[in-house]
Amino acid sequence: MSRPIFARRAFRAVACVFFAGCALFSIAFMSSIAALDSGYLSTLDRVSKIGGLLTCVTMPQCVLGFGYAYFLFKTANLPSKNDIPVVIVACILSMLTILGVTIAQLRTVSFLYASSCRVLVTMLVWLSITVAYYSCAKWCFDIVLDISKKAYSQAKINNTNCQLENNKWEWLIRLAPLVFLLAWIPYLILPAPGTVSYDMTWMIRQFQGIQGYSTHHPLQATLLYGAIYSVGEWLGGGSANAGVLTITVVQTAAWIAACTFEIKIIQSLRAPFWFGVLSVCFFALSPVFGTYCQYVVKDSLFGVFFVLYASLFVLYVKDPESFSRSKLSFTFLLVASFAIGVLRNNGFFVVLLSLPFLGLLHKGLKRKLISVIPFALIIVLIPITNLGLQIALNASSGSVAEALSIPFQQTARYASQHADDVEAWEYEILDKTLDYEHIVRNYTWEQSDAVKNTYKGAPLGDYFHVWAVQGLRHPGTYIDATLVQTYGYWYPEMGTTSYWQEGYCYETSYPASASWTRDDAESFGWYQWFPDADQFMQKEIINRYRAIPLLSLFLGAAIYVWVLLLEIGFLFYAKKDGVKRRNALILLPCFILLLTCIAGPMCGSVRYTLGIIAVFPLLVGATSFFVSSSNGVSDNNML
């Protein structure tokens, strides 16, 4: 072995050991955050204390550290131009990890930048985790690229020489509905006839004329759910339970159809049969879908149409010309676009900020303009329909406070933590906008309802002036308020779940007869047939699932956001193999939906991100398997 080669390998080995040591230090540093107290915080500035953090490292962790060093030595190289997307994603995930660990323990990130010493330690931890994520992600991306190429080559062989693969797919798609129904039966029977959400009680009241209509919830969703409930009530001879059961049945049928449709689209992406089996297992074994079939809330049907929209969106991106020639596919896309635009208020932004991009995929200015026209008509039709229904039903307008969760939470946190740093004129303006004393007493970091519901309807110009002044005075408070309210969307907690997963009956779903008596919901007469079964489902099914390492992460929203980030990094990384960058558009609807959830009132709500969770197999399959056939597909992949 020549001396230069030996020197390079020796230097690489030393660098790998160094980064493994940094990884161990990072583990010790983040582990110590859980044990922080005021005395420890005041002495961390001394460099001598930093060395003491390594006492948290145990022998198994050291073994893992040396194993990681060997992994780096065998796999990692200096990043090239093609590796830039992987580096960017690794940097983002590393920072989310540091912020998430800190927020989960301290509910503040000021600890990370309180002094120059802590900033240096934070940067060292960030660098070491970035190297770990980069090396692991690049290694996985190369493996996925290799698997996708082999799968695509095998798919071409199968399509040419035999029909065995296609026959297996056909049987899988035929059996999928039955598998889903059997797997979801426990979630449907135990809380039967269904768990009624708080929002749905108001929507049904409006439909039955007990109270006036309001655009707080989309009027189309109110009419749809109210009609289904009323039909069931009529068929049941006036039984409210029959109305709730009818909604549960409709939602279950819709979810079975949506999940089966997604499996069909995955097949059209030339995914191997084993991936289809894994996708069926995901839908069948995850508690998400069974529980949201029986949870009477508008997000359930919104999730169904989001699956349809995202699936057709993928097919359009893959081959715009073939898709636009298929009248059935194009019609379904327009229907799904309209449906998600009117079933949730944030659905309109998903359509507005993603649908027009499909028209731009065509070649030639004339073709682009022709393709954009029907999308523009749908986008215009949604607000026109909303306005027409509001006038026809004489509905009151919803509060603008629904869109102001982030600034209102920042104001509430400032008021609760800096009461002595509020000037008289600021207090006067804030109290005209919000119930100041109420928000000080009732501010909660994970939900903004207690704050935004106190909005008094005052003009917001003066409020935003005070908001800006106080933000400049204590910017760290605003940063903390935003991060703690949103971190459930971007940091997966090991062994736990995100907050406000109502459909799982964790927090706010109770037997209807007990839950809504305070709001006179018992006047509707619904009640759960097995009142003790709800707790059984939580303890014996949900909690056991939560106890499974790693799998428990898939009960929360954040792990799916991490997958989205990895997918976009993979698509740009795969450009080196000829994959078109436009393929990254398949992730756009999910990212827009995620942004609207982050601006919403709850921390890590599975209900809000239900659509993102439901298209998880589709997007994994799309990013993994159609990258190798990105030059186009045949018309038989359309509906």
LODOBA-412038 format. One line per field, with one value per residue (C-alpha): residue number from 1; x, y, z. Coordinates in pm, 1 decimal, decimal comma, always signed. Each point is the difference from the previous one (the first is absolute). Layout:
REM LODOBA-412038
nr	c(NUM;...)
east	c(X;...)
north	c(Y;...)
up	c(Z;...)
***
This chain:
REM LODOBA-412038
nr	c(1;2;3;4;5;6;7;8;9;10;11;12;13;14;15;16;17;18;19;20;21;22;23;24;25;26;27;28;29;30;31;32;33;34;35;36;37;38;39;40;41;42;43;44;45;46;47;48;49;50;51;52;53;54;55;56;57;58;59;60;61;62;63;64;65;66;67;68;69;70;71;72;73;74;75;76;77;78;79;80;81;82;83;84;85;86;87;88;89;90;91;92;93;94;95;96;97;98;99;100;101;102;103;104;105;106;107;108;109;110;111;112;113;114;115;116;117;118;119;120;121;122;123;124;125;126;127;128;129;130;131;132;133;134;135;136;137;138;139;140;141;142;143;144;145;146;147;148;149;150;151;152;153;154;155;156;157;158;159;160;161;162;163;164;165;166;167;168;169;170;171;172;173;174;175;176;177;178;179;180;181;182;183;184;185;186;187;188;189;190;191;192;193;194;195;196;197;198;199;200;201;202;203;204;205;206;207;208;209;210;211;212;213;214;215;216;217;218;219;220;221;222;223;224;225;226;227;228;229;230;231;232;233;234;235;236;237;238;239;240;241;242;243;244;245;246;247;248;249;250;251;252;253;254;255;256;257;258;259;260;261;262;263;264;265;266;267;268;269;270;271;272;273;274;275;276;277;278;279;280;281;282;283;284;285;286;287;288;289;290;291;292;293;294;295;296;297;298;299;300;301;302;303;304;305;306;307;308;309;310;311;312;313;314;315;316;317;318;319;320;321;322;323;324;325;326;327;328;329;330;331;332;333;334;335;336;337;338;339;340;341;342;343;344;345;346;347;348;349;350;351;352;353;354;355;356;357;358;359;360;361;362;363;364;365;366;367;368;369;370;371;372;373;374;375;376;377;378;379;380;381;382;383;384;385;386;387;388;389;390;391;392;393;394;395;396;397;398;399;400;401;402;403;404;405;406;407;408;409;410;411;412;413;414;415;416;417;418;419;420;421;422;423;424;425;426;427;428;429;430;431;432;433;434;435;436;437;438;439;440;441;442;443;444;445;446;447;448;449;450;451;452;453;454;455;456;457;458;459;460;461;462;463;464;465;466;467;468;469;470;471;472;473;474;475;476;477;478;479;480;481;482;483;484;485;486;487;488;489;490;491;492;493;494;495;496;497;498;499;500;501;502;503;504;505;506;507;508;509;510;511;512;513;514;515;516;517;518;519;520;521;522;523;524;525;526;527;528;529;530;531;532;533;534;535;536;537;538;539;540;541;542;543;544;545;546;547;548;549;550;551;552;553;554;555;556;557;558;559;560;561;562;563;564;565;566;567;568;569;570;571;572;573;574;575;576;577;578;579;580;581;582;583;584;585;586;587;588;589;590;591;592;593;594;595;596;597;598;599;600;601;602;603;604;605;606;607;608;609;610;611;612;613;614;615;616;617;618;619;620;621;622;623;624;625;626;627;628;629;630;631;632;633;634;635;636;637;638;639)
east	c(+0,0;+146,8;+60,9;-258,7;-275,1;+93,4;+3,5;-343,4;-147,3;+161,7;-139,3;-342,9;+11,7;+93,4;-281,0;-252,8;+106,9;-23,7;-356,8;-95,3;+128,8;-202,7;-307,6;+58,5;+39,7;-327,1;-179,8;+136,0;-83,8;-361,5;-45,7;+113,7;-268,3;-259,9;+180,7;+60,8;-76,1;+70,9;+333,7;+120,9;-107,7;+202,8;+320,9;-15,4;+188,0;+320,5;+184,7;+93,4;-366,4;-24,9;+240,9;-221,6;-275,1;+194,0;-69,9;-347,3;+155,7;-20,9;+192,4;-276,1;-0,3;+378,2;-33,8;-261,0;+232,4;+283,8;-247,1;-111,5;+363,8;+50,9;-322,7;+127,6;+333,9;-166,7;-273,7;+63,6;+194,4;+35,0;-326,7;-1,9;-222,5;-259,3;-4,3;-111,4;-371,7;+99,4;+213,4;-283,6;-252,1;+249,2;+57,0;-375,0;-69,4;+295,6;-127,7;-352,4;+142,5;+184,8;-295,0;-243,9;+199,8;+38,9;-365,3;-126,8;+184,7;+19,6;-281,1;+254,0;+304,9;+166,3;+226,4;+176,0;+109,8;+10,9;+379,6;+285,1;+105,7;-340,4;-7,6;+331,9;-124,0;-323,6;+191,2;+224,4;-301,6;-172,8;+308,3;+39,6;-367,2;+10,3;+292,0;-188,3;-319,6;+189,8;+194,3;-307,9;-226,5;+246,6;+54,0;-375,8;-59,6;+254,0;-164,9;-347,2;+124,6;+149,0;-319,1;-219,7;+208,8;-14,8;-374,1;-63,8;+211,6;-183,4;-333,9;+89,6;+100,4;-325,5;-207,9;+177,1;+27,2;-275,2;-308,9;+81,5;+89,6;-313,2;-216,8;+141,7;-70,7;-357,0;-65,3;+156,8;-222,4;-310,4;+77,9;+109,1;-353,6;-79,5;+333,1;-61,2;-351,4;+106,9;+296,6;-208,2;-295,2;+125,0;+28,2;-352,0;-183,1;+147,8;-104,9;-313,1;-195,7;+286,8;+186,0;-153,0;+240,3;-74,8;-0,3;-250,3;-257,7;-5,5;-16,2;-296,1;-175,9;+35,5;-133,0;-302,1;-77,5;+69,9;+249,2;+98,4;+254,7;+358,5;+301,5;+217,3;-32,3;-35,6;-365,5;+44,0;+133,3;-288,1;-256,5;+167,5;+34,6;-338,1;-165,9;+166,7;-98,2;-358,8;-38,2;+123,9;-226,2;-298,4;+84,7;+33,8;-341,8;+130,0;+292,3;+298,5;+221,1;-109,2;+111,7;+343,5;+29,6;-80,9;+284,8;+233,8;-104,7;+46,0;+341,8;+108,3;-108,6;+171,0;+327,6;-3,5;-49,6;+270,5;+261,8;-76,7;+26,4;+339,1;+119,4;-110,9;+199,0;+304,7;-28,2;-4,7;+331,5;+159,7;+64,9;+86,2;-265,9;+166,5;-37,4;-370,8;-29,2;+180,2;-235,8;-305,6;+152,1;+57,7;-364,5;-129,3;+222,9;+28,1;-260,2;-34,6;-243,5;-230,2;-43,8;-66,8;-261,4;-209,0;+97,5;-278,0;+197,5;+32,6;+370,2;-82,9;-160,9;+250,6;+272,9;-176,4;-11,7;+357,6;+109,1;-182,5;+151,2;+356,6;-20,0;-117,8;+252,5;+277,5;-128,4;-24,3;+357,3;+123,8;-152,0;-195,3;-85,8;-146,9;-191,2;-158,1;-120,5;-185,7;-338,2;-86,4;+328,0;-24,7;-359,6;+86,2;+287,1;-232,6;-257,4;+262,5;+140,6;-341,6;-78,5;+313,1;-43,6;-344,1;+18,0;+261,4;+83,0;+370,9;-74,5;-47,5;+363,5;+113,5;-180,2;+98,6;+371,4;+42,6;-254,3;+117,6;+349,8;-137,5;-88,7;+354,5;+137,5;-115,5;+223,1;-71,9;-163,4;-330,8;-26,9;+83,5;-271,5;-261,6;+84,8;-11,9;-348,4;-204,2;+216,9;-57,0;-375,9;+0,3;+199,9;-246,9;-302,6;+91,5;-32,4;-298,8;-178,0;+89,7;-136,7;-315,6;-76,6;+71,2;-252,2;-257,3;+22,7;+40,7;+309,4;+213,6;+368,4;+258,5;+247,4;+323,8;+165,3;+8,5;+292,3;+186,0;+98,6;+374,8;-0,2;-265,2;+201,0;+309,5;-191,5;-138,9;+342,9;+143,7;-281,1;+48,3;+380,1;+65,9;-287,1;+231,8;+113,1;-337,0;-62,4;-337,9;-77,9;+93,4;-227,9;-289,1;+30,1;+50,2;-299,4;-216,8;+107,9;+12,1;-115,5;+339,3;-51,1;-151,8;+290,6;+249,9;-177,7;-92,4;+289,0;+98,5;+299,2;-156,5;-335,8;-110,0;-377,6;+8,6;+166,0;-153,1;-353,4;+26,2;+41,7;-241,5;-21,3;+197,8;+201,8;+339,6;+217,4;+81,5;+37,2;+267,1;+183,8;+18,1;+82,6;+298,6;+125,5;-13,4;+156,0;+301,3;+24,8;-0,1;+45,8;+94,1;-346,5;-162,2;+236,9;-85,4;-373,8;+11,1;+228,0;-181,2;-336,2;+125,7;+270,3;-244,5;+3,1;+378,0;+148,0;-96,9;+21,2;+121,9;-252,9;-264,9;-249,9;-80,1;-264,6;-369,8;-57,3;-370,7;-82,7;+209,0;-218,5;+312,5;-105,2;-339,6;-203,1;-237,4;-328,0;-243,7;-248,5;+264,6;+193,2;-257,3;-267,7;+149,9;-82,8;-348,6;+116,0;-204,4;-303,3;+102,2;-22,5;+320,7;+202,5;+263,4;-133,1;+303,4;+103,8;+291,9;+137,7;+146,9;+244,0;+70,9;+100,5;+233,1;+166,6;+10,0;+48,4;+126,9;+228,9;+149,9;+76,4;+155,8;+233,0;+156,0;+341,3;+25,1;-347,7;-146,8;+147,3;-248,2;-287,2;+119,8;+19,9;+368,5;+150,0;-192,5;+138,6;+352,0;-79,8;-115,9;+330,6;+195,1;-208,8;+66,6;+370,8;-6,0;-172,5;+255,7;+283,3;-128,6;+37,8;+353,3;-158,6;-213,8;-308,4;-187,3;-17,2;-365,6;-77,0;+41,6;-336,8;-172,1;+78,3;-142,5;-359,2;+131,7;+238,9;-274,9;-233,2;+278,0;+53,8;-370,1;+13,6;+299,6;-195,8;-293,4;-104,5;+134,9;+341,9;+59,1;-364,1;-40,8;-349,8;+137,2;+276,6;-218,6;+40,1;+380,4;-3,2;-235,4;+221,2;+315,6;+21,8;-84,1;+276,8;+256,9;-85,6;+2,7;+335,9;+151,8;-127,9;-106,1;+335,2;+143,6;-273,1;-26,9;+4,6;-372,8;-266,6;-258,0;-365,8;-94,1;+123,0;-290,1;-345,1)
north	c(+0,0;+336,4;+267,1;+253,4;-265,2;-108,2;+364,2;+63,7;-309,7;+83,9;+353,9;-136,3;-247,0;+276,9;+220,1;-283,1;-62,2;+373,7;+23,3;-313,6;+169,8;+307,4;-221,3;-145,6;+349,8;+98,5;-293,0;+96,1;+366,1;-61,3;-264,5;+246,7;+251,3;-215,2;+46,4;+373,4;+221,0;+363,1;-68,2;-209,8;+265,4;+264,7;-204,3;-141,9;+302,8;-139,7;-219,9;-238,7;-92,9;-100,7;-285,6;-126,6;-64,4;-297,9;-183,5;-60,6;-227,8;-371,0;-296,7;-101,9;+353,4;-14,7;-323,5;+164,9;+296,3;-216,2;-184,0;+333,2;+98,5;-316,5;+71,4;+348,3;-140,8;-242,6;+224,5;+371,3;+221,8;+371,9;+134,3;+57,9;+228,2;-277,4;-44,1;+356,7;-97,7;-271,8;+245,0;+254,6;-257,6;-129,9;+353,4;+60,1;-328,9;+55,1;+341,2;-134,6;-271,4;+245,9;+236,9;-285,6;-161,1;+335,0;+100,1;-341,2;+38,8;+373,7;+156,3;+262,1;+17,7;+293,7;-253,8;-59,4;+358,6;+155,5;+44,5;-28,4;-328,8;-154,0;+121,9;-173,8;-320,6;+18,0;+47,5;-297,1;-217,8;+122,3;-82,0;-349,0;-90,0;+143,1;-226,7;-298,3;+81,3;+74,8;-324,5;-209,4;+181,5;-24,0;-368,7;-61,7;+209,4;-203,7;-322,2;+125,9;+108,7;-342,7;-175,9;+223,8;-65,7;-374,2;+16,8;+198,4;-238,8;-297,2;+169,5;+35,0;-366,5;-103,2;+215,3;-150,2;-366,1;-86,2;+117,1;-151,9;+333,5;+167,4;-286,4;+31,5;+372,2;-57,7;-243,7;+239,5;+286,0;-221,2;-123,8;+337,8;+126,8;-314,1;+16,4;+363,8;-69,3;-297,1;+189,9;+307,4;-185,6;+36,5;+377,6;+10,2;-226,0;+101,9;+369,4;-72,4;+169,4;+251,2;+269,3;+340,8;+294,3;+329,8;+180,2;-242,3;+77,0;+360,6;-99,2;-233,2;+265,7;+241,1;-249,0;-77,9;+367,9;+1,0;+281,5;+227,2;-95,0;+122,5;-19,2;-93,3;-349,5;-25,7;+13,7;-277,9;-231,0;+99,4;-79,4;-326,9;-139,5;+136,7;-170,2;-335,4;+24,5;+91,6;-286,1;-246,7;+150,3;-31,2;-360,9;-79,6;+135,6;+319,8;-162,3;+228,4;-305,6;-109,5;+335,6;-30,6;-361,1;+103,7;+251,7;-269,6;-239,2;+264,4;+99,2;-363,9;-74,1;+315,5;-85,0;-356,5;+133,8;+265,7;-239,1;-256,7;+271,2;+99,6;-361,1;-1,4;+317,2;-152,1;-293,9;+240,4;+144,2;-337,7;-68,4;-362,5;-223,3;-13,0;+376,2;-32,2;-257,5;+235,9;+282,2;-215,0;-91,9;+368,0;+89,6;-310,4;+2,7;+371,4;+115,8;+330,4;-110,6;-221,2;+266,2;+279,5;-211,0;+8,9;+354,4;+226,6;+304,8;+183,9;-83,8;-362,9;+62,0;+276,8;-261,6;-230,2;+264,0;+104,9;-358,8;+21,6;+342,0;-96,3;-328,6;+169,2;+278,2;-260,7;-148,0;+345,3;+88,6;-332,5;+43,6;+325,5;-69,7;-346,2;+114,8;+300,3;-225,6;-221,5;+169,1;-222,6;+69,5;+372,3;+13,8;-182,6;+242,2;+299,6;-160,3;-79,6;+354,4;+153,0;-239,8;+69,8;+370,2;+9,3;-266,1;+183,9;+369,7;-70,9;-235,2;+298,9;+100,7;-352,6;+24,0;+362,8;-55,1;-341,2;-60,6;+275,9;-150,7;-302,3;+212,2;+133,1;-351,2;-2,7;+104,4;+319,8;+319,9;-71,2;-346,7;+136,0;+266,5;-247,8;-239,4;+269,0;+122,1;-283,5;+19,4;+374,3;-54,7;-243,8;+243,2;+279,4;-226,1;-88,5;+353,1;+76,4;-308,3;+96,7;+350,4;-124,0;-244,9;+262,6;+234,0;-273,6;-133,7;+344,6;-134,3;+211,8;+35,0;-193,3;+185,0;+124,8;-121,5;-351,1;+110,5;+180,7;-282,4;+67,2;+376,0;-38,8;-277,4;+220,7;+281,6;-233,2;-143,4;+350,6;+109,6;-300,9;+21,0;+375,7;+154,0;+267,9;+102,1;+103,9;+373,0;+154,7;+84,6;-354,4;-148,3;+221,0;-107,6;-367,0;-3,1;+149,1;-281,8;-294,5;-67,8;+83,0;-140,6;-317,6;-71,9;+53,1;-257,3;-251,5;+4,1;-355,4;-65,2;-285,6;+152,6;+352,5;-33,5;+149,7;+310,4;+51,2;-63,8;+320,5;+215,1;+291,8;+89,9;+323,2;+129,2;-166,6;+290,7;+125,1;-355,3;-84,9;+318,5;-114,2;-352,5;+125,0;+224,6;-279,3;-247,0;+226,2;+39,1;-373,5;-194,9;-317,6;-15,9;+12,4;-270,1;-223,8;+58,7;-103,7;-299,9;-153,3;+30,0;-156,6;-248,3;-290,0;+35,6;-16,7;-195,4;-365,5;-95,8;-351,0;-212,3;+271,3;+147,8;+348,7;+206,7;+27,8;-327,3;+2,4;-291,5;-230,6;+84,3;+125,0;+349,7;+134,2;-292,1;-133,2;-187,6;+248,4;-43,4;+115,9;+246,4;+238,7;+22,2;+332,8;+132,1;-151,7;-255,0;-263,9;+165,7;-178,5;-328,9;-169,0;-215,4;-270,7;-352,3;-133,2;+283,9;-190,0;-124,1;+341,6;-30,2;-360,5;+113,4;+262,0;-229,4;-332,1;+109,5;+355,3;+0,1;-336,0;+141,5;+304,2;-227,8;-152,1;+160,9;+197,0;-102,2;+228,0;+294,3;-65,0;+96,6;+360,1;+253,5;+94,3;-323,7;+47,9;+353,0;-141,9;-247,7;+288,0;+179,8;-315,8;-57,1;+344,1;-43,4;-337,0;+135,8;+277,5;-240,4;-243,5;+273,5;-130,2;-314,0;+198,0;+43,9;+318,9;+263,7;+60,4;-329,8;+183,5;+162,9;-317,7;+112,6;+350,5;-68,6;-158,3;+286,2;+259,7;-193,6;-21,0;+375,9;+60,2;-245,2;+178,1;+325,5;-173,4;-13,0;-341,8;-153,2;-304,5;-78,8;-333,7;+109,1;+296,4;-206,2;-301,9;+53,3;+4,0;-323,1;-169,5;+62,3;-123,5;-329,1;+181,4;+259,0;-252,8;-217,3;+292,5;+135,8;-347,9;-168,7;+241,8;+180,0;-282,9;+35,6;+378,7;+28,8;-63,9;-265,8;-148,7;+94,1;-317,8;+162,5;+243,7;-75,8)
up	c(+0,0;-101,0;+259,3;-136,6;+2,2;+352,3;+115,2;-147,3;+164,1;+332,0;-13,6;-91,7;+289,2;+245,7;-137,1;+40,0;+361,0;+66,8;-132,4;+190,2;+313,8;-87,9;-38,9;+348,0;+137,4;-168,6;+159,9;+340,3;-52,6;-98,8;+268,3;+263,2;-101,2;+173,4;+332,2;-24,5;+298,5;+72,4;+164,9;-289,6;-246,8;+176,5;-5,6;-349,6;-129,4;+145,9;-245,4;+279,9;+36,6;-366,2;+55,5;+277,9;-250,5;-133,9;+324,2;-143,8;-263,9;+82,6;-140,1;-248,0;-134,3;-42,1;-195,5;-219,5;-42,2;-129,9;-222,4;-137,1;-59,6;-203,8;-191,4;-84,6;-110,3;-240,3;-140,4;+44,7;-238,3;-31,7;-144,9;-374,1;-204,1;-30,5;+377,8;+76,5;+39,4;+248,1;+197,7;+13,3;+121,7;+258,6;+129,4;+31,6;+177,4;+231,3;+103,8;+47,7;+224,0;+223,3;+22,8;+57,3;+280,4;+173,4;-35,3;+109,1;+331,6;+67,9;-209,8;-107,5;-226,6;+175,7;+169,7;-332,8;-60,7;+347,6;-16,1;-246,0;+160,0;-52,4;-359,6;-65,0;+160,9;-200,1;-324,4;+79,8;+74,3;-316,1;-209,5;+142,4;-47,2;-352,4;-89,2;+142,1;-189,3;-321,6;-1,4;+84,3;-247,6;-290,0;+68,8;+7,3;-313,2;-195,9;+116,1;-95,7;-342,3;-57,6;+114,2;-216,5;-309,5;+55,6;+70,0;-317,8;-207,9;+149,4;-67,9;-367,9;-14,3;+166,2;-234,7;-298,2;+90,1;+245,8;+181,1;+337,8;+160,0;-135,8;+120,4;+351,9;-4,0;-115,3;+282,6;+248,9;-114,5;+13,3;+350,3;+138,4;+81,5;+196,9;+182,7;+94,7;+125,5;+212,6;+144,6;+86,7;+155,0;+362,1;-41,8;-146,4;+244,2;+336,7;-16,7;-210,2;-138,8;-13,9;+187,3;-67,7;-6,8;+163,8;-336,1;-147,3;+269,2;-117,2;-366,4;+54,2;+209,4;-290,7;-255,2;+217,7;+51,5;+373,8;-50,5;-287,7;-262,2;+30,5;-230,2;+297,6;-146,9;-380,1;-91,5;-256,5;+272,0;+228,1;-268,5;-97,9;+350,7;+102,8;-296,7;+72,3;+365,9;-82,8;-249,9;+261,1;+263,8;-234,4;-88,5;+369,2;+87,0;+158,8;+182,5;+38,5;+38,1;-347,0;-135,6;+162,3;-117,2;-355,6;+3,3;+135,0;-276,4;-270,7;+133,0;+22,2;-355,3;-122,9;+173,2;-131,4;-352,0;+42,3;+137,7;-270,7;-265,2;+138,5;-23,1;-364,5;-69,1;+169,4;-238,3;-295,6;+121,1;-80,9;+366,6;+84,6;+147,8;+342,3;+29,9;-69,7;+278,7;+239,9;-99,2;+74,0;+337,4;+78,1;-57,1;+177,1;+309,0;+71,1;+256,1;-185,6;-266,9;+204,3;+266,5;-247,8;-175,6;+317,4;+104,1;-123,0;-109,4;-330,0;-25,8;-76,2;-338,6;-69,6;+42,6;-245,9;-272,2;+76,7;-75,7;-333,4;-75,4;+93,0;-192,6;-318,6;+57,5;-9,3;-326,2;-156,5;+94,7;-132,7;-346,2;-57,9;-363,8;+57,7;+307,2;-170,4;-283,4;+247,0;+52,5;+297,7;+179,9;-66,4;+121,5;+321,7;+60,4;-33,4;+230,4;+263,1;-26,7;+58,6;+284,7;+205,5;-72,1;+163,4;+274,1;+204,8;+2,5;-45,9;-290,3;-229,7;+53,2;-86,6;-334,3;-63,7;+57,6;-163,6;-278,3;-244,2;-7,9;-185,2;-301,6;-18,0;-54,8;-362,1;-285,7;-188,3;+122,7;-175,0;+151,9;+346,2;-23,2;-121,7;+283,7;+269,5;-96,8;+162,0;+312,4;+21,1;-35,5;+292,5;+213,3;-78,9;+47,9;+359,1;+151,6;-225,2;+132,9;+354,9;-45,1;-170,4;+280,5;+263,2;-159,8;-59,1;+354,9;+160,4;+174,1;+228,2;-79,7;+198,8;+216,3;-152,6;+320,2;-146,2;-217,4;+279,6;+232,1;-27,5;+76,3;+271,7;+167,1;-14,6;+167,2;+267,1;+83,0;+20,7;+231,9;+228,3;+18,4;-20,1;+194,8;+137,8;-347,8;-144,0;-32,9;+72,6;-362,3;-104,0;+264,7;-114,7;-363,3;+82,7;+235,3;-274,9;-230,9;+243,2;+354,9;+149,4;+348,3;-142,4;-233,8;+281,8;+217,1;-267,6;-247,6;-94,6;-222,9;-201,9;-102,6;-86,3;+48,6;+350,1;-146,9;-343,7;+126,3;+205,7;-311,6;+29,8;-368,0;+26,4;-299,6;-12,1;-112,3;+351,2;+126,5;-255,6;+90,3;+364,2;-114,0;-199,6;+282,2;+257,4;-242,3;-48,1;+376,5;+78,1;-328,1;+188,5;+153,6;-342,5;-127,8;+294,9;-39,6;-366,2;+43,5;+296,9;-176,1;-323,6;+101,4;-4,7;-378,7;-44,0;+291,5;+53,4;+367,2;+75,2;+187,3;-0,4;-237,4;-112,3;+169,2;-74,7;-180,2;+59,6;-225,6;+216,7;+302,1;+180,6;+88,2;-97,2;-130,3;+261,6;-13,3;-146,3;+283,2;+249,3;-211,4;-134,3;+269,8;+104,2;-346,0;-8,1;-257,1;+180,9;-150,9;-320,3;+186,0;-114,2;+235,0;-34,0;+19,7;+188,4;+235,0;+154,2;-332,0;-78,4;+289,3;-96,7;-348,6;+142,6;+255,8;-183,5;-360,9;-26,8;+302,8;-95,2;-343,3;+161,4;+197,7;-314,0;-65,1;-324,9;-116,7;+263,3;-190,2;-280,6;+230,6;-13,3;-281,1;+15,5;-132,6;-325,3;-30,3;+34,3;-274,9;-221,9;+55,8;-78,1;-312,4;-141,5;+75,7;-176,0;-311,5;-40,9;+79,2;-263,6;-263,2;-49,3;-151,4;-242,0;+219,1;-83,2;+270,4;-82,3;+174,9;+330,5;-75,0;+119,6;+356,1;-42,6;+119,8;+321,4;+70,4;-53,3;+228,6;+258,5;-5,1;+62,1;+292,6;+151,3;-15,6;+170,5;+364,5;+109,3;+53,7;-218,0;-71,1;-176,8;-97,2;-195,2;-164,8;-75,5;-373,9;+25,6;+200,0;-244,8;-305,5;+174,1;-201,3;-324,1;+32,2;+119,8;-297,8;-241,0;+112,1;+11,4;-313,4;-267,0;+9,5;-208,3;-263,0;+2,7;-377,4;-14,0;+40,6;-224,7;-8,6;+181,8;+318,8;-14,0;+137,8)
***
